[in-house]
Amino acid sequence: MGFHLPGVVPTKKFLLRSLSNSKASSSAVNVPKGHLAVYVGESEKKRFVIPVSFISHSLFQELLVQAENEYGYDHPMGGLTIPCREDMFVDLISNLNASI
């Protein structure tokens, strides 16, 4: 299931990313205070570390609703999984960074 976000600025500034296949114990250490890890992608999931403040933004809220509809509260990666294309997520996060 895809998610379309029109008019989003394409930039990767301030976005932290790590591979989703890293060990959970070492991954938790890589999440700084005030951030959270999310898994994004339609087939292969990538792990992104984003500021907690993004959760309250209306565009991110739409992704959370989509994730709830897709997975309920049983996320296959063991963390918050968002069912959208990676490039669209990067664009959304970049747009949120630009608005701060």
N, C-alpha and C positions, 0 to 999 in steps of 0.2 A: 504494500500500500504506500503510495507516494504522498508527498505533502508539498503544495505549491505556495511559495511565498514571493509575491511580486514586489519589485522595486527594492530588493535588498542589495546593499553594497558588498561586492566581492573582495574581501581582504581577510588575511589570516592573522592580523596583528593581535597580540595579547591572548591568543588561543593556545592552550597547552594540550598536547596530544601524546599518548603513549600507546603502545600495542596492547590489545585486549588479551593476548595470550600470555602476558606476564603473570608471575605468581601473585596470588591475592595478598599475601603478607607483605611483599615488597611493594605492591601497588598502593596499599593503604598508606605507606610511608611517603609516597610521592604526591599525596593530596595535601596541599597546604591548608592551614586553618582558614576558614571562610570560603572554602571551595568544596565542590563535590564531583565525583566521577560519574559520568553517564556513558552508556554504550549506544552507539548510533550506527545505523546501516540497515539495509533491507536483507542482504544475505550474509556477508561477512561483517561482523560488528567491530567497530573501532572504539577505543576508549578515549574520552575527552575529559579534561578537568576544567570546570567552569566555576566562576564566582557564584556563591549562593544567592546573591542579589538578583541574578537573572531569573530566578524562579517566580518572582512577583510580576515580571513583565508580561503584558497581555499576549505577545507573540509566543513566548515560551509556554504560557498557560495553555495555548492551543495545542502545542506539542504534548503537554502532559495529559490533556484530555484524549488525544489520539493514542497515546501510550496506554492509558487506562482502558480504552475501548479495544485495543489490540491484545493486550496481555493481562488486563485486570491487575491483580496484585501479585501474580506469579510471573516474575520476570525471569526469562531463561538464562540470563547472564549472572544472576544473583545480585544485581544492582539495578538501578534505573535504566531501562532499555527504551530507546526512542525509535519508533519505526519510520524513519525517513531517510532519504538519500544523504550520504555524507557531505556532498558538495552543498546541498541546500542547508544543512545544519551549520556548516562553516559560514555560509553567507548570513544566516540568521544571527549567529554569535558575533560576527563582524559588525553587523548592523547594531546590535545591542551595545557593543564596545564603543561604537561611534557616537551613540546617544548619551553616553555617560559623561 
